[in-house]
Structures are given as C-alpha cells and as structure tokens.
Amino acid sequence: MMKGWVFRLVAVGFLIGALLLAAWAWYLNEKVTERFEGALFTMPAEIYAAPDEIYVGQSLSLDGLIASLERLNYVKADSIEETGTYRRRGSEVVFHRRAFAFPDGEQPSRVVHARIGGSRVAELKGADGESIGIVRLEPRSIGTLYPNRAEDRVLLAIDHVKEEAPLLLDTLLAVEDRAFYEHGGVAPTAILRAFLTNLVSGERVQGGSTITQQLAKNLFLTADRTYRRKFAEMIMSLEMEWHYDKDKILEAYLNEVYLGQDGARAIHGFGLASSYYFGRPMDELRPEQVALLVGMVKGANYYNPRRNPERALARRNTVIDVMIEIGLVDQTTGAEWQARPLGVMEKAGSRARHPAFVDLVRRQLSEQYAPEDLQTKGLKVFTTLRPAVQAALEDSTRRLEEVEVARGLEPGTLETAGVITSLATGEIEAMIGGRDVHFEGYDRALDARRQIGSLIKPAIYLTALSRPAEYSLISELADEPIVVEQQGSDDWKPKNYSDEFHGPTPLIEALAHSRNVPSVRLGMELGLDAVGDTLARLGAPRPAPFYPSMLLGSMGMTPFEVAQMYHTIAGDGFMTPLRAIRTVVDRDGEPLSRYSLDVRRAAEREPLYLLQYGLQTVVAEGTSTRLNREISPSIGVGGKTGTTNNGRDAWFAGFTGNRVGVVWVGRDDDGSANLTGSSSALPLWAAAFAPLDNQPVNMQPPRGVAYERVDEDRLRVLPERCDGEFLPFITRHRPERAVDCEGNTEEQREGGLFDWFR
C-alpha cells in the first residue's frame, strides 16, 4: 500500500515537472521565434560623408589623392588585385576602388589609373585603358544613431561571406564548432566532457557549447555560469535548430558575437570588428587578421589587441596552428602568417568621429523621423560632409596654442567652433563644436550663443546701400562723438576700438576699418527696425527688442546662425537654408527623402555687390590684411572680423568663390581673454582655408552696376579723364561727378571763382 502511494506521488511529481518543463520550453520557444521572425537586430541609422570625386582637370595633388584614399583605409601594395589597395609610381596612382551601393544605384569595384600633372588631374583611365571622366570613391561612415542598448554592428550576409571571405567560416568552425553542420544544436559528447572536467575541478572551468548554444546565450540569456542557464541554453539551441537552417543560425552568430568595446559602444559581429580593428571590410582582411578576430571570440576583452597585444598575438598564433592542423594552410605558409605583426590600427578605425556634424544631422533628421525609426530601422543617411574640408577645419584648432601664447593665456584656456559651407549649394562641408573635435559633449557650433561684435555691421551697411538714392560706398559718414539716449538706462557713448575719432569718413572705409561710431550713427539714421529686417532677411535671428547697443553686436548668435547670415551675403543675396543631409534610404536602398535646394531672394543684387566689394576691402586694406599672407590676394577673399567687450569673443566670417566659413574663439566661462577677431579667430580661419581648393570670387558686376574713378579721399566721383581708384556704383544713382581731377564740384568751383573776383 505504501509502495503504491509513493509510486503515485512520484508519478504525479514527474507529471507536474514534465508539464512545467514543457511550459518553460514553450516559453523559450516563443522567445526564439519572436526574435528570429521579427527584426533579429535593431539597426541604427548609419551616417555617411559625401564621397570624394576625382575628375580630369580637377585641382588635386598626388599627396591629396593619396590622402583621400588613406582616409578610406586603402593600403599601399605592390599588387592591386584586391579592392582597397593602391600603388604610386611617379606621377601616377593606381587604385582598386571598392564597390558601394549609392542612392542612385550600385557602383561596382574598379581599377583606376590616375595621372597627376601640375597639381591637377591630367588623366583617368580604367584597367583596359579606356578614358574615364569622373571617379566617385565610396563614402566613409562617420557615425550611427545608436539604439538604446548602445551596441553596434555591420551586418554580414552569409552568402556574401561564403563567396568573399570563406576563410572566416572555415577558421571559425574549426576553432569553435567543428561538428556544426552535423549536430542538432547540442553536442552531447562535448557537454559530457565539460561536465566531468568541472566535476573533478569542483568549479566551472570548461564549457561544451556549440555555436548554436553560444548564439542562444548571446541573444537571450545572461553570462551566469549556472546549470539552470545552461539547461535553458540547450533547450533554445534545439528549438533554433528545429525552426531554422544552419546558414541562418551561422549568419546570426557572425553578426551577434561580441568582439570588443569602444567606450560605451559594444562591438558586435565580424563586420564591425574588421573595420574597428583594421579599418577595412571583412573581405579585405589578410589570413592572420582573420585568425586574430576568430581567436578573440574566446574572450574579446582578455585578448584585446590594443590593450593586451602579447596575449592577442599568442591567441592568434594558436588559431593559426588549428588552421595548419586541419589543412587550411600548409606549415610553411602558416609559419609566415605567425611571424607577421598584429596589424591593428592604433585608433579605432570603424568610423570617423565628427560629433558636432553628426549632432546637426541628428537634429535635422528629427524634424522628419521618429527616434525609433532612426535607432532601429537601418536607415542610411548620405550627408554633405567633405572629409578633406573637415580635416582642414579640425587641424586649424592647433593654432589656438599660438593664440594663447600671444595673448598671455594659460594653455587650454580657449575654446573654438567653426562651420564651412559650400557657397553654391548651402551644404555644410565641415563643422567642429570645440577644441577637442572628437568630444561628444557641448556643441558650441550649434548651442554657444555668443555676442557677435562687428559681424553685424554688414547688415547695417547693406541696409544703407539698399537705399541707393541716399547712400553709396563713398557716402560721407561722421566719425565724431555721439550720445545715444536710452530709455530706462544711462546714455550710451560708443567709441571706436582705437579710442580715436577720424572726422568725415567714406562709408567704404568705415566698413573696411570696422569703425564703431560711424556705424552706430548710420544705424540710428536708418532705424533699428530697418536693420533688424535686414538681419532677418539674411537668415539671422531678429533681435526683439532691438536696442541701440546691438548695432555693435551685443546680441548673441551661434556660429551656425552666423554662417547662415554670411552665406546669404556671399551668395549674391540668395538665402539658402544650410543643410547637412542629401538623401535618406531604407535598409533595402530605397530612397525615403531627398533634400532639395530651397532658395529665395533676400537682397537685391546691386547693393549686395557693393557690400561684397566692401568686405573684400576689409581683407585688402582693413582689419583683415594679415589673411593675405596665407591665402593669395588673387582669390579675392571677403570677410569681417568681430570682437566683443574686453576681448571675450573673437570672430571671423569670410568667403571665397566656392566656400563660406565662420570661426569663433573664446572662453566657455565668458571671461575676459584679450582677444580680437584679427589676432585670434582669423588665424584659425586662414589655417582651415589655406589647404583647400579655393576658387576666386566672381566679381563680374551685375547689370545696373558700373565702376567709376574716385578721388584719393574716396568722397567724389572724378571725370573719366582723371587718374584714380575705381569703385562700383549703382548706375541709376551714381553720385554727382566732380568737374576736375581735384574732386571739386561745379558749385565749389563757382564759389572759388566768385571769391577771387571779390
């Protein structure tokens, strides 16, 4: 009787246990199928720079071409059979361009012969000798919009790996799971061996996991070394093998396996690891590099080749021994691989880091896309960033050390921000948000609202020149003491930077030498509202309320906002919203958004031309003449310095024939720094623009503008027979012409003759 009762109790317990186990297995199965049937991986939006283009006749040196290739991690090689390689011989560079899926179609890989002569591209040919008009390199990835788990990956397709990188699969299976294609997800003999080893040692020292089990642990479970977790891992592995074929499981493993840490970002999968450690795609890795990555599967942090190169080297060579053992390579060749260095890049090579620019892209994308779409849908964002221009802007920050020495400041005192745009399109080609160009924190280019000083003056002078019946470049302005009454506060007595007054001053000289007093007088004559309207039309924020002191730039603007204003000035009066994005495509390459030009007329061409001439005079003879030491005067750079009280802020905004740039320098605490625009911001602007392909400013006068000779004081238009400087005027409102070469008017000459008779 007792035996029957015990038997029934055991049977019931067994049944309950079986039901619980079945329920648990069903629950685990639901987790497996839900993950595999949906999006297996959340893919953040990937952001690409603009591709470098090479064309016949382009201004490009041999060093410049090689720099473009090496930014994309092309390697110098004797043979260029593999993509991502180049060879230089004399004036010719031969390179094997990588394939890339652009928004406008797939671009195949191609061997290109580029001949450079006189710092220009003289010839482009294909491998069979045919002429090529233009070559587009693949764009570089510059960032991703991470999902919440802060992990990242570059997906590999199993068919592509089988075709282009079969050594990875053979080596991985040889080291991690030789019976992968035979077992059903669990290898009982391996588990028994590991169990006995752990039993003898009294602790868990060995695992018997197949690749399927490792994937189950990585996707669904923790790393806890418990038998309960191991049992769940086995069940989920069997379920994965039941539902899905081997290739799908292996593909998931290739993309999920943990291979390192980049700060807060986890490196998952061989696709991202190959670019993170070697700067190259998986199918371009050498055999010993493949062996290193496979070896790191055992412990990515323990065998990290940057932190623990000796361990990593030993582990890599162990993997090569396995490759020799199973016949993937012969003994001699394997020994050659083992003798090679690790070949890992010193710094992370997966993506170029331009956090200020990526921050702008994120903000512009958020106007159209939900955060979830940007973080999970695998969108590809093609942007306007030009790698060579960005590199020049980043390198310019080195000049801050010279500025600090010259101004008597402690090293590291100053910060900076800068923006460079394409004049033709309004595309942002480069942006930095601080001295440390890789710091992903405070973005001064977009968020630092600092007083702009004299950068506002072009808006005052454009307002005046837009009234051609009243003002021209030679209009006489009074540079003498002025008192401005301000309701509710003390009277304001503006002064010039030099603390001197210069008497009657032609408008062009007041602009060129950045005279404060005549600028304030002019602004008050025009009306604060009129100047505010001009600012708004140029794309700058309109001060509200507009106080008289703002005529000297006491309002705050960000470098990005200043760049918008000066882009309109340099762009012949057309206001083009600055943009960082060209196209967005989904993970299948289908276009979602194209960002077209949006242009409107903000200022009439004739007065704008006169202002541009005045800004060129700033560089030719005014506050920015030192710029001519680094950039040829033949370019005709136009620009304006800006300095605020106590030298807290220094600015320079300028333009060439193809670009507009703005640089700000100052302290984060807004403290006095003894800065000026010409001594502190202009040197950085010059350093950024000097290496670029600067085009001359087109100063062909528009219809309605003509050049006239003026006297040496720039106050009178002279007869055509006289010598004198040429200045532009709006023809329908040209000032009265003098009657002689001394600049006398008819009235003055008659007055002098009457006095003689008297």
C-alpha positions in Angstrom: 0.0 0.0 0.0 2.8 2.4 1.0 4.7 1.5 -2.2 1.7 2.3 -4.4 1.2 5.6 -2.7 4.9 6.5 -3.2 4.7 5.4 -6.8 1.6 7.6 -7.4 3.3 10.6 -5.7 6.4 10.2 -7.8 4.3 9.9 -10.9 2.3 13.0 -10.1 5.5 14.9 -9.3 7.0 13.7 -12.6 3.9 14.7 -14.5 3.9 18.2 -12.9 7.6 18.5 -13.6 7.1 17.5 -17.2 4.3 20.0 -17.5 6.4 22.7 -16.0 9.3 21.8 -18.3 7.0 21.8 -21.3 5.6 25.2 -20.3 9.1 26.5 -19.8 10.2 25.1 -23.2 7.1 26.6 -24.9 8.0 30.0 -23.3 11.6 29.7 -24.5 10.4 28.7 -28.0 8.2 31.8 -28.1 11.2 34.0 -27.3 13.2 32.3 -30.1 10.6 32.5 -32.8 9.6 36.1 -31.9 13.2 37.2 -32.2 14.0 35.3 -35.4 10.7 36.1 -37.2 11.0 39.8 -36.5 14.0 42.1 -36.9 16.8 39.9 -35.5 18.9 43.0 -34.9 17.9 46.6 -34.3 20.0 48.6 -36.7 20.7 52.3 -36.0 20.8 54.7 -38.9 24.2 54.9 -40.4 25.6 58.3 -41.5 27.9 58.7 -44.4 30.1 61.6 -45.5 29.9 62.9 -49.1 32.0 60.8 -51.4 35.3 62.2 -52.8 35.1 62.7 -56.5 38.1 62.8 -58.9 37.8 64.2 -62.4 40.0 65.3 -65.2 41.1 68.9 -64.8 40.5 68.9 -61.0 42.9 70.8 -58.8 44.4 67.8 -56.9 48.0 66.9 -55.9 49.4 63.4 -55.7 49.6 63.8 -51.9 45.9 65.0 -51.8 44.8 61.9 -53.8 46.7 59.5 -51.6 45.3 61.3 -48.5 41.7 60.7 -49.9 42.5 57.0 -50.3 44.1 56.6 -46.9 41.2 58.3 -45.2 39.2 55.3 -46.5 41.9 53.0 -45.2 43.2 52.0 -48.6 46.6 50.3 -48.2 49.8 50.7 -50.2 50.5 47.4 -52.1 52.6 46.1 -55.0 49.6 44.3 -56.3 46.2 45.9 -56.7 44.2 42.8 -57.3 42.3 43.3 -54.1 39.9 46.2 -53.5 41.1 48.9 -51.1 44.7 48.9 -52.4 46.7 51.5 -54.2 50.1 51.8 -55.8 52.1 55.0 -56.7 54.6 55.2 -59.5 56.0 58.6 -60.4 53.1 60.9 -61.3 50.6 58.0 -61.4 48.4 56.5 -58.7 46.7 53.2 -59.5 44.0 52.1 -57.0 41.3 49.4 -56.8 38.1 51.2 -55.9 35.6 49.3 -53.6 32.0 48.6 -54.7 29.3 50.6 -53.0 25.5 50.9 -53.1 24.8 54.6 -53.7 21.2 56.0 -53.6 21.4 56.4 -57.4 22.5 52.8 -58.0 25.1 50.1 -57.3 28.7 51.1 -58.1 30.9 48.1 -58.9 34.6 47.8 -57.9 37.0 49.2 -60.4 40.7 49.6 -61.1 41.6 53.2 -61.8 44.8 54.8 -63.2 45.1 58.5 -62.2 47.9 60.6 -63.6 48.6 63.9 -61.9 50.4 66.8 -63.6 51.0 70.3 -62.2 48.8 69.6 -59.2 45.9 68.8 -61.5 44.3 65.5 -62.6 45.7 65.1 -66.1 44.2 61.7 -67.0 41.9 59.0 -65.6 41.8 55.5 -67.2 40.3 52.1 -66.5 42.2 48.8 -66.3 41.7 48.3 -70.1 42.9 51.8 -70.9 39.6 53.5 -71.6 39.3 57.1 -70.6 37.1 57.9 -67.5 35.6 61.4 -67.0 34.9 61.1 -63.3 35.5 58.6 -60.5 33.5 58.5 -57.3 35.1 56.9 -54.3 32.9 55.2 -51.7 31.8 57.4 -48.8 33.1 56.9 -45.3 30.8 56.1 -42.4 31.0 58.9 -39.9 28.6 57.7 -37.2 25.4 55.9 -36.3 22.4 56.8 -34.2 22.7 54.2 -31.6 19.8 52.2 -30.2 19.1 52.2 -26.5 21.4 49.2 -25.8 24.4 51.1 -27.1 25.6 48.3 -29.3 26.6 48.5 -32.9 27.3 46.2 -35.8 27.8 46.0 -39.6 25.6 43.2 -40.9 27.2 40.4 -43.0 25.2 38.2 -45.3 26.1 34.5 -45.2 26.1 34.2 -48.9 28.5 37.1 -49.3 30.8 35.7 -46.6 30.8 32.3 -48.3 31.8 33.9 -51.6 34.1 36.6 -50.5 35.5 35.5 -47.1 35.3 31.7 -46.9 38.4 31.6 -44.7 36.4 33.2 -41.9 33.8 30.5 -41.9 36.4 27.6 -42.1 38.5 29.0 -39.3 35.6 29.9 -37.1 34.1 26.4 -37.3 37.5 24.8 -36.9 38.1 26.6 -33.6 34.6 26.9 -32.2 32.4 24.1 -33.5 33.9 21.5 -36.0 30.7 19.5 -36.0 28.4 22.5 -36.5 26.8 21.0 -39.7 26.3 17.6 -38.1 24.8 18.2 -34.6 21.2 19.3 -33.8 22.2 22.3 -31.8 23.8 20.5 -28.9 26.9 18.2 -28.9 26.3 15.6 -26.1 29.9 14.4 -26.0 31.3 17.9 -25.6 28.8 18.6 -22.8 29.7 15.3 -21.0 33.4 16.1 -21.3 32.9 19.6 -19.9 30.7 18.2 -17.1 33.3 15.7 -16.0 36.1 18.3 -16.1 34.0 20.7 -14.0 33.1 17.9 -11.6 36.7 16.9 -11.0 37.8 20.6 -10.5 34.9 21.5 -8.3 34.1 24.6 -10.3 33.0 25.5 -13.8 36.3 25.7 -15.8 35.2 24.4 -19.2 32.2 24.8 -21.5 30.8 22.5 -24.1 28.9 25.0 -26.1 28.2 24.7 -29.8 27.9 27.8 -32.0 24.1 27.5 -31.7 24.4 27.4 -27.9 26.7 30.4 -27.9 24.2 32.3 -30.0 21.3 31.3 -27.7 23.3 32.7 -24.7 24.2 35.9 -26.5 20.7 36.6 -27.8 18.5 35.5 -24.9 20.4 34.7 -21.7 22.9 36.1 -19.3 26.5 35.1 -18.9 25.9 33.5 -15.5 27.7 30.1 -15.1 24.8 28.1 -13.7 23.3 24.8 -14.7 19.8 26.3 -15.0 21.1 28.8 -17.5 23.0 26.0 -19.3 19.8 23.9 -19.5 17.8 26.9 -21.0 20.6 27.4 -23.5 20.4 23.8 -24.6 16.6 23.9 -25.0 16.7 27.1 -27.0 19.5 25.7 -29.2 17.4 22.7 -30.0 14.5 24.9 -30.8 16.6 27.1 -33.1 17.9 24.1 -35.0 14.3 22.8 -35.3 12.9 26.0 -36.8 15.8 27.4 -38.8 18.5 26.2 -41.2 22.2 26.1 -40.3 23.1 29.1 -42.6 20.6 31.4 -40.9 21.9 30.4 -37.5 25.5 30.9 -38.6 24.7 34.3 -40.1 23.1 35.4 -36.9 26.2 34.3 -35.0 28.6 36.1 -37.3 26.7 39.3 -36.6 26.0 38.9 -32.9 29.2 37.6 -31.4 30.8 40.1 -29.0 34.3 41.3 -30.1 35.2 44.3 -28.0 34.2 47.6 -26.6 34.6 51.2 -28.0 33.8 53.3 -25.0 30.1 52.9 -24.3 29.6 51.2 -27.7 29.7 47.4 -27.8 31.3 45.9 -30.9 29.2 43.1 -32.2 29.9 40.9 -35.2 32.8 40.3 -37.5 31.7 43.0 -40.0 32.1 45.9 -37.5 35.1 44.3 -35.8 37.1 44.1 -39.0 36.7 47.9 -39.6 37.1 48.7 -35.9 40.5 46.9 -35.6 41.8 47.1 -39.1 39.9 49.8 -40.9 38.9 47.5 -43.7 35.8 45.4 -44.7 35.9 41.7 -43.8 36.6 40.5 -47.3 39.8 42.6 -47.5 41.4 41.1 -44.3 44.6 39.1 -44.6 44.5 35.5 -43.2 46.4 36.3 -40.0 43.9 39.1 -39.3 41.0 36.7 -39.7 42.7 34.4 -37.3 43.0 37.2 -34.7 39.3 38.0 -34.8 38.3 34.3 -34.6 40.7 34.0 -31.6 39.0 36.9 -29.8 35.7 35.1 -29.7 37.1 33.2 -26.7 37.4 36.5 -24.8 37.3 39.8 -26.6 38.5 42.0 -23.7 41.1 39.5 -22.4 42.6 39.2 -25.9 42.1 42.8 -26.9 45.0 43.5 -29.3 45.3 47.2 -28.4 45.4 46.7 -24.6 47.0 43.2 -24.5 49.0 42.7 -27.7 51.1 39.8 -26.3 48.1 37.8 -25.3 46.4 38.6 -28.6 49.4 37.5 -30.6 49.7 34.2 -28.7 46.0 33.5 -29.2 46.1 34.4 -32.9 49.1 32.0 -33.4 47.2 29.3 -31.6 44.3 29.7 -34.1 46.8 29.5 -37.0 48.1 26.3 -35.5 44.5 25.0 -35.7 44.3 26.1 -39.4 47.5 24.2 -40.1 46.2 21.1 -38.2 43.0 20.8 -40.3 44.7 21.6 -43.6 43.5 25.2 -44.2 47.1 26.2 -44.8 50.5 24.4 -45.0 53.1 24.5 -42.3 55.4 26.9 -44.1 52.8 29.5 -45.0 51.2 29.2 -41.6 54.6 30.0 -40.0 54.9 33.1 -42.2 51.5 34.3 -41.0 52.5 33.7 -37.4 55.7 35.8 -38.0 53.6 38.8 -39.1 52.7 41.7 -36.7 49.1 42.0 -35.5 48.5 44.9 -38.0 45.8 46.5 -35.8 45.2 50.3 -36.2 46.4 52.4 -33.3 43.0 54.1 -33.1 39.5 52.7 -33.7 39.0 52.6 -37.5 35.4 51.7 -37.8 34.1 55.3 -38.2 35.4 58.8 -38.4 34.1 60.8 -35.4 32.8 64.2 -36.2 30.3 64.6 -33.3 29.3 68.2 -34.0 28.4 67.4 -37.5 26.6 64.2 -36.5 24.7 66.2 -33.9 23.5 68.5 -36.6 22.4 65.6 -38.8 20.5 64.1 -35.8 18.7 67.4 -35.3 17.8 67.8 -38.9 16.6 64.2 -39.2 14.4 64.5 -36.1 12.3 67.0 -38.0 11.1 64.2 -40.2 11.7 60.8 -38.5 10.6 59.3 -35.1 13.5 58.4 -32.8 12.6 54.7 -33.0 13.0 54.8 -36.8 16.4 56.4 -36.6 17.6 53.9 -34.0 16.2 50.6 -35.3 15.3 50.6 -39.0 18.8 50.5 -40.5 18.4 53.8 -42.5 21.3 55.1 -44.4 21.8 58.8 -44.3 24.0 60.4 -47.0 25.3 63.8 -45.9 27.2 66.8 -47.2 30.4 66.5 -45.1 33.6 66.7 -47.1 36.4 64.7 -45.5 39.2 66.9 -46.8 37.5 70.1 -45.7 36.6 68.6 -42.3 40.2 67.6 -41.8 41.4 71.1 -42.6 39.0 72.7 -40.1 39.9 70.2 -37.4 43.7 70.8 -38.0 43.1 74.5 -37.7 42.5 74.2 -33.9 46.2 73.7 -33.4 46.6 77.5 -33.9 44.8 78.0 -30.6 48.1 77.3 -28.8 49.8 80.2 -30.7 46.9 82.5 -29.9 47.1 81.6 -26.2 50.8 82.4 -26.1 50.4 85.6 -28.0 47.5 86.8 -25.7 49.3 85.7 -22.5 46.8 82.9 -21.6 47.3 79.6 -19.9 47.4 76.6 -22.3 43.9 75.1 -22.8 42.1 78.3 -21.8 40.4 78.9 -25.2 37.7 77.1 -27.0 36.6 77.3 -30.6 33.8 76.4 -33.0 33.6 76.6 -36.8 31.4 76.0 -39.8 32.4 75.8 -43.5 29.7 75.7 -46.2 29.5 75.3 -49.9 28.7 78.6 -51.5 26.8 77.1 -54.4 24.5 74.7 -52.5 24.4 75.7 -48.9 25.7 72.3 -48.0 27.7 72.1 -44.7 31.1 70.7 -45.7 32.7 70.8 -42.2 31.8 71.6 -38.6 33.6 71.5 -35.3 31.9 72.1 -31.9 35.0 72.6 -29.8 38.8 72.4 -29.4 38.6 68.7 -28.9 37.0 67.9 -32.2 36.1 64.3 -31.1 34.4 65.2 -27.9 30.7 64.2 -27.9 29.5 66.8 -25.5 28.7 70.5 -25.7 28.3 71.5 -29.3 29.4 75.2 -29.5 28.7 75.4 -33.2 25.0 74.9 -32.6 24.5 75.9 -29.0 27.0 78.5 -28.0 25.1 81.8 -28.3 27.8 84.5 -28.1 27.9 88.2 -28.8 28.9 88.8 -32.4 30.5 92.2 -32.2 31.2 93.8 -35.6 29.9 90.8 -37.5 26.6 92.7 -37.5 28.0 95.7 -39.4 27.4 94.3 -42.9 23.7 94.2 -42.1 23.9 97.9 -41.3 25.8 98.8 -44.5 23.6 96.6 -46.7 20.5 98.4 -45.3 22.1 101.7 -46.3 23.3 100.6 -49.8 19.8 99.3 -50.5 18.8 103.0 -50.5 21.0 104.0 -53.4 19.4 107.4 -53.7 20.8 108.2 -50.3 23.9 106.1 -49.8 26.9 104.7 -51.8 30.3 103.4 -51.0 31.6 107.0 -50.9 28.9 108.5 -48.8 30.3 110.6 -46.1 29.8 109.4 -42.5 30.6 111.4 -39.4 33.2 109.8 -37.2 32.8 112.1 -34.2 31.4 111.8 -30.6 27.8 110.7 -30.3 25.4 110.3 -27.4 22.5 107.9 -27.7 19.7 108.3 -25.2 18.3 105.1 -23.9 15.0 105.0 -22.1 15.4 103.5 -18.6 19.2 103.4 -18.6 22.2 105.7 -18.9 23.1 107.5 -22.1 25.3 105.4 -24.4 28.5 106.9 -25.8 30.0 104.4 -28.2 33.7 104.6 -29.1 36.0 103.3 -31.8 38.3 100.4 -30.9 41.3 102.8 -31.1 39.5 105.4 -28.9 40.1 108.0 -31.6 37.7 109.8 -34.0 38.6 110.3 -37.6 36.1 113.0 -38.8 34.4 112.7 -42.1 34.8 109.1 -43.3 33.7 107.5 -46.5 31.3 104.6 -46.0 33.7 102.0 -47.5 36.5 103.0 -45.1 34.1 102.9 -42.1 33.3 99.3 -43.1 36.8 98.2 -44.0 38.3 99.5 -40.7 35.3 98.5 -38.6 34.7 102.0 -37.2 32.1 101.8 -34.4 31.0 105.4 -34.2 30.0 106.0 -37.9 28.4 102.5 -37.9 26.2 103.4 -34.9 25.3 106.8 -36.5 24.4 105.2 -39.7 22.3 102.5 -38.0 20.4 105.1 -36.0 19.8 107.2 -39.2 18.4 104.1 -40.9 16.3 103.0 -38.0 16.7 99.9 -35.8 13.7 98.2 -37.3 15.2 98.5 -40.8 18.5 96.9 -39.7 16.5 94.2 -37.9 14.6 93.5 -41.0 17.8 93.1 -43.0 19.2 90.7 -40.4 16.1 88.6 -40.7 16.1 88.5 -44.5 19.8 87.4 -44.4 18.7 84.4 -42.3 19.9 85.6 -38.9 17.6 85.8 -35.8 16.0 89.2 -35.5 16.6 90.8 -32.1 13.5 91.6 -30.2 13.6 94.2 -28.8 16.4 95.8 -30.8 18.5 98.0 -28.6 20.9 100.6 -30.0 23.9 98.8 -28.5 23.0 95.8 -30.7 24.3 97.9 -33.6 27.7 96.9 -32.3 26.7 93.2 -32.0 25.8 92.9 -28.3 23.2 90.3 -29.3 24.1 86.6 -29.2 24.3 84.3 -32.2 25.7 80.8 -32.7 28.4 80.1 -35.3 25.8 78.2 -37.3 23.5 81.2 -37.4 26.4 83.5 -38.4 27.3 81.1 -41.2 23.7 81.3 -42.5 23.8 85.1 -42.5 27.2 85.3 -44.3 26.3 82.6 -46.7 23.4 84.8 -47.9 25.8 87.7 -48.2 28.3 85.7 -50.2 25.6 84.1 -52.2 24.6 87.2 -54.1 21.6 87.8 -51.8 20.0 84.4 -52.2 19.1 82.8 -48.8 19.6 79.1 -49.0 18.9 77.2 -45.7 22.1 75.4 -44.6 21.7 71.7 -44.8 23.7 68.6 -43.8 21.7 65.9 -45.5 21.4 64.9 -49.1 19.4 61.7 -49.1 18.0 59.1 -46.8 17.4 55.5 -47.9 16.0 52.4 -46.1 17.9 49.2 -45.5 17.0 48.0 -48.9 18.4 51.1 -50.6 15.0 52.6 -51.5 15.0 56.5 -51.2 12.9 57.9 -48.4 13.8 61.5 -48.5 15.7 63.8 -50.8 16.7 67.2 -49.6 16.5 69.6 -52.5 17.6 73.2 -52.6 15.3 75.9 -51.2 16.3 79.3 -52.4 14.7 82.7 -52.0 15.9 86.2 -52.8 16.8 88.1 -49.6 18.6 91.2 -51.0 18.8 92.9 -54.3 21.9 92.1 -56.4 23.2 95.6 -56.9 23.5 96.7 -53.3 24.7 93.3 -52.3 27.5 93.5 -54.9 28.6 96.8 -53.3 28.7 95.2 -49.9 30.7 92.3 -51.2 33.2 94.7 -52.6 33.4 96.4 -49.2 34.1 93.1 -47.5 36.9 92.4 -49.9 38.3 95.8 -49.0 38.3 94.6 -45.3 40.8 92.0 -46.3 42.7 94.1 -48.9 43.4 97.1 -46.6 41.3 96.9 -43.5 41.2 94.8 -40.3 42.0 91.5 -42.0 45.0 92.3 -44.1 47.1 89.5 -42.4 44.9 87.0 -44.2 46.8 87.9 -47.4 50.0 86.2 -46.0 48.3 82.8 -46.2 45.8 83.0 -48.9 46.6 84.6 -52.3 45.1 88.0 -52.8 44.1 86.8 -56.3 41.3 84.7 -54.6 39.6 88.0 -53.5 38.6 86.8 -50.1 35.9 88.9 -48.5 35.2 88.9 -44.8 34.6 90.6 -41.5 36.2 90.4 -38.0 34.2 90.6 -34.8 35.4 91.5 -31.3 33.4 92.0 -28.2 34.0 93.9 -25.0 37.1 93.0 -23.0 38.1 90.6 -25.8 35.7 87.9 -24.6 34.8 86.8 -28.1 36.7 86.8 -31.4 35.1 86.0 -34.7 36.0 85.9 -38.4 33.4 85.2 -41.1 34.7 85.1 -44.7 34.1 83.7 -48.2 36.0 82.6 -51.3 34.5 81.9 -54.7 33.3 78.5 -53.6 33.0 78.4 -49.8 31.9 80.4 -46.7 33.5 79.9 -43.3 32.9 81.1 -39.8 35.2 80.7 -36.8 34.6 81.7 -33.2 37.2 81.7 -30.4 36.6 82.5 -26.7 36.3 81.1 -23.2 33.4 78.9 -22.0 33.2 81.0 -18.8 32.7 84.2 -20.9 35.7 85.7 -19.1 38.0 88.4 -20.5 40.7 87.0 -22.8 42.2 90.0 -24.5 41.1 88.6 -27.9 40.5 90.3 -31.2 38.9 88.9 -34.4 42.0 89.6 -36.4 44.5 88.2 -34.0 42.6 85.3 -32.6 39.9 84.0 -34.9 41.3 85.0 -38.3 44.4 82.8 -37.9 42.3 79.7 -37.4 40.1 80.6 -40.4 43.2 81.1 -42.5 44.7 77.7 -41.4 41.4 76.0 -42.3 41.1 77.5 -45.8 44.8 77.6 -46.9 44.9 73.9 -47.9 41.6 73.9 -49.7 40.9 74.3 -53.4 39.9 78.0 -53.1 38.2 79.5 -56.2 38.4 83.2 -56.9 35.4 85.3 -56.0 33.4 86.2 -59.1 33.2 90.0 -59.0 31.8 90.5 -62.5 29.4 93.4 -61.9 25.7 92.7 -62.4 23.7 94.8 -64.8 23.0 98.1 -63.1 26.4 98.4 -61.5 29.4 100.3 -63.1 32.8 101.3 -61.9 33.8 104.9 -61.7 37.1 106.7 -60.7 37.1 108.4 -57.3 39.4 110.9 -55.7 42.1 109.8 -53.1 39.8 110.7 -50.2 37.0 108.5 -51.7 34.5 111.2 -51.4 34.0 112.3 -55.1 33.4 110.7 -58.5 36.1 112.0 -60.9 35.8 112.8 -64.6 36.8 109.8 -66.8 39.9 111.6 -68.0 41.4 111.6 -64.4 43.5 109.0 -62.6 42.1 107.5 -59.5 40.8 104.3 -57.8 37.9 102.5 -59.4 34.9 101.8 -57.1 31.5 100.3 -58.1 28.3 102.3 -58.1 24.6 101.6 -58.8 24.4 103.4 -62.2 20.9 104.9 -61.8 22.0 106.6 -58.6 25.7 107.5 -59.2 26.8 110.5 -57.1 27.4 113.8 -58.8 30.6 113.8 -60.8 33.3 116.3 -60.0 34.3 118.8 -62.7 38.1 118.4 -62.2 40.6 115.9 -61.1 40.9 117.6 -57.7 37.4 116.4 -56.9 35.7 119.9 -57.0 32.0 120.1 -57.9 30.6 122.8 -60.2 29.3 124.6 -57.1 32.7 124.6 -55.4 34.5 125.9 -58.5 32.0 128.7 -59.0 32.3 129.6 -55.3 36.0 129.8 -55.6 35.9 132.0 -58.8 33.5 134.5 -57.1 35.8 134.8 -54.1 38.7 135.6 -56.4 36.8 138.5 -58.1 35.7 139.7 -54.8 
